[in-house]
Amino acid sequence: MSVLEDFGLRLKELRLRSNMSQDMLAARSGLDRTYIGGVERGVRNISLKNIELLCNTLDVDISYFFLHERFSLHSASLKKELERPLRDRFNYRVDPAHNVIAWQVTGGISQDEIKQIVADLKSACLRLVSGKVKLLIDNRKMMIHGQPIVFQHEVKEKWEELQRWFLPHCEQVIVLCNSKLMQNQMNRLAKRSGIIAVQKSLFAEGEDWLNEDVDPCALFEAR
């Protein structure tokens, strides 16, 4: 496999993990769809400037793009995933005694659903001691066909807005990630929102990490 073909496969992997079509990636990056198709097939060379543009559109660092974490080329289509009840894809609990909100995302989330989730989480936060809130965000089970996914562009924008709102209320934030891809995206999002000052995004290799039961209070005490 040539370097151009390998680069093209990598681009396609990350595009599919982000649930983007070539048309969507083209529209958001400002590049032509046929150009992106040619890059993915390994028949078009690509400049460093366009690599940076595509990485920013996919919301990954250039250094991450060239890591050895690889994914299948199976589409991460959310259509069937979103037919599952929301309670099977998102749940949260509040521990007022320890000022902890712990939530878990176990699948895709639609634009309409994220609005209600944001409202619920804000309401939960306002019942706790401002400035002392601890958030545990568990994204380890965000999978489709056994492959990690990350947040869609529109949903990610809402998470970023929510993080800005949470920032003055929070003392500590821990995000459990399903991949280095997720970890990289969560760190980029946290830097933009400013919550990176109190957030740690964690990931470890292996099935044990994905399936380990977590005690929120113990996890915060260990950090």
Protein Blocks (a to p, Z undefined) as FASTA:
>chain_A
ZZklmmmmmmmmmmmmnopafklmmmmnopafklmmmmmnopaccdfklmmmmmmmnopa
fklmmmcbdcdfbdcbfklmmmpcfklmgccdddfknopacdddfbdcdfklmmmmmmmm
mmmmmmmcehiaccdddfklgcgehiacdddfklmmmmmmmmmmmmmmpmbdcdddfbfk
lmmmmmmmmmmnopmmmgccdddedjklmmpccdfklmmmmZZ
